[in-house]
Amino acid sequence: MIRRITENDRELYYAYADKFYNSDAVNAPVPKINYELTFNEFMRSDEYVWCYIFECEGKPCGFAMLSKTFSQEAGGHSVTVEEIYIDEEYRNRGLGTQFFQYMKENIKAARFRIEVEPDNEKAKALYERMGFEVLPYVQMVIDSQNAINR
């Protein structure tokens, strides 16, 4: 089952965010205060970001976080899968596929995006099966030194 996150999921989300940011899916952890800032944004509005909890056999087993921007290149809203994490014991049961199908059927967007670490071959294979294509460019960022202090 896939459901939207609720206020009651705060500690569950913190635990999943921590698992995700301490996994091979990312190249560096983030400050734990960011989990709180993100959860608070989930609860404030779904204007920019929203989160889903995955459940299997009545138990939480993962999550996905999406964000939304507008893309002139795509001609509309672009939705990015910022994070997706499934507990080890629930992997290879089709939950990722189920989520991406749910996302494409229920979220209106001109484009869906996802980032993946270059050596995460299993994830890349899933994403390609779901229709994602590799982009031929490098993303670059500037992180604000004051982002945490907002």
C-alpha positions as CSV (number, residue, x, y, z in Angstrom):
1,M,0.0,0.0,0.0
2,I,1.1,3.6,-0.7
3,R,-0.2,6.4,1.4
4,R,0.5,10.0,2.1
5,I,2.5,10.8,5.2
6,T,0.7,12.2,8.2
7,E,1.7,14.0,11.4
8,N,1.7,10.6,13.2
9,D,4.6,9.5,10.9
10,R,7.1,12.1,12.2
11,E,9.4,9.6,14.0
12,L,9.0,7.0,11.3
13,Y,10.0,9.6,8.6
14,Y,13.0,10.6,10.7
15,A,14.1,6.9,10.9
16,Y,13.6,6.4,7.2
17,A,15.4,9.6,6.2
18,D,18.3,8.5,8.5
19,K,18.4,5.1,6.8
20,F,18.4,6.7,3.4
21,Y,21.1,9.2,4.1
22,N,23.3,6.6,5.6
23,S,22.9,4.1,2.7
24,D,24.8,3.6,-0.5
25,A,22.0,5.4,-2.3
26,V,23.6,8.8,-1.5
27,N,27.2,10.1,-1.4
28,A,26.9,12.0,1.8
29,P,24.6,12.3,4.9
30,V,22.7,15.5,5.6
31,P,22.3,17.3,9.0
32,K,19.5,15.7,11.0
33,I,17.9,19.1,11.4
34,N,17.1,18.9,7.7
35,Y,14.8,15.9,8.5
36,E,12.7,18.2,10.8
37,L,12.7,21.1,8.3
38,T,11.5,18.7,5.5
39,F,8.8,17.0,7.7
40,N,7.5,20.4,8.7
41,E,7.3,21.4,5.0
42,F,5.3,18.1,4.3
43,M,2.8,19.2,7.0
44,R,2.7,22.9,5.9
45,S,1.7,22.3,2.3
46,D,2.1,20.1,-0.7
47,E,3.0,23.1,-2.8
48,Y,6.6,22.1,-3.3
49,V,7.2,18.7,-1.6
50,W,5.3,15.7,-0.5
51,C,6.0,12.3,0.9
52,Y,4.5,8.8,0.7
53,I,4.9,5.9,3.1
54,F,5.0,2.4,1.8
55,E,3.3,-0.4,3.7
56,C,3.5,-4.2,3.2
57,E,1.6,-6.7,5.3
58,G,0.3,-3.9,7.4
59,K,3.8,-2.6,8.4
60,P,5.8,0.4,7.1
61,C,8.5,-0.7,4.8
62,G,9.8,2.4,3.0
63,F,9.1,5.9,1.8
64,A,9.4,8.3,-1.2
65,M,9.7,12.0,-1.2
66,L,8.8,14.1,-4.3
67,S,9.4,17.8,-5.1
68,K,7.8,20.0,-7.7
69,T,9.1,22.8,-9.9
70,F,8.1,24.4,-13.2
71,S,10.2,23.5,-16.2
72,Q,10.1,25.7,-19.3
73,E,12.1,22.9,-21.1
74,A,9.4,20.4,-20.3
75,G,6.6,22.8,-20.7
76,G,5.0,22.4,-17.3
77,H,5.5,21.0,-13.8
78,S,8.6,18.8,-13.3
79,V,8.3,16.3,-10.4
80,T,11.6,15.0,-9.0
81,V,11.8,11.8,-6.9
82,E,14.1,13.2,-4.3
83,E,14.3,10.1,-2.2
84,I,13.0,6.5,-2.4
85,Y,13.9,3.9,0.2
86,I,12.6,0.4,0.8
87,D,13.7,-1.7,3.7
88,E,16.1,-4.5,2.7
89,E,13.7,-7.3,3.6
90,Y,10.9,-5.8,1.4
91,R,13.0,-5.2,-1.7
92,N,12.4,-7.2,-4.9
93,R,8.7,-7.5,-4.2
94,G,7.6,-4.9,-6.7
95,L,7.1,-2.0,-4.3
96,G,9.3,0.3,-6.4
97,T,7.5,-0.6,-9.5
98,Q,4.1,-0.1,-7.8
99,F,5.2,3.3,-6.5
100,F,6.3,4.5,-10.0
101,Q,3.1,3.3,-11.6
102,Y,1.1,5.1,-8.9
103,M,3.2,8.2,-9.4
104,K,2.6,8.3,-13.1
105,E,-1.1,7.6,-12.8
106,N,-1.9,10.0,-10.0
107,I,0.5,13.0,-10.3
108,K,0.1,15.4,-13.1
109,A,3.5,16.5,-14.5
110,A,5.1,17.3,-17.8
111,R,8.3,15.5,-16.6
112,F,9.4,13.2,-13.9
113,R,13.1,13.2,-12.8
114,I,15.2,11.1,-10.5
115,E,18.9,11.1,-9.5
116,V,20.9,7.9,-8.9
117,E,24.4,7.2,-7.8
118,P,26.4,5.9,-10.8
119,D,27.2,2.6,-9.2
120,N,23.7,1.8,-8.0
121,E,23.0,-0.6,-10.9
122,K,19.8,-2.2,-9.4
123,A,18.2,1.2,-9.0
124,K,19.2,2.3,-12.4
125,A,17.8,-0.9,-14.0
126,L,14.4,-0.3,-12.2
127,Y,14.3,3.4,-13.2
128,E,15.0,2.5,-16.9
129,R,12.3,-0.2,-16.8
130,M,9.9,2.5,-15.5
131,G,10.7,4.7,-18.5
132,F,13.4,7.1,-17.1
133,E,16.2,8.0,-19.5
134,V,19.7,9.0,-18.7
135,L,20.4,12.7,-19.3
136,P,23.6,13.7,-21.0
137,Y,24.7,16.4,-18.6
138,V,26.1,17.0,-15.2
139,Q,24.0,18.7,-12.5
140,M,25.8,21.4,-10.4
141,V,24.7,23.1,-7.2
142,I,25.5,25.9,-4.8
143,D,24.3,25.2,-1.3
144,S,23.5,28.2,0.8
145,Q,25.6,28.3,4.0
146,N,22.5,29.6,5.8
147,A,20.1,27.0,4.6
148,I,19.9,25.3,8.0
149,N,19.4,28.6,9.8
150,R,16.2,29.6,8.1
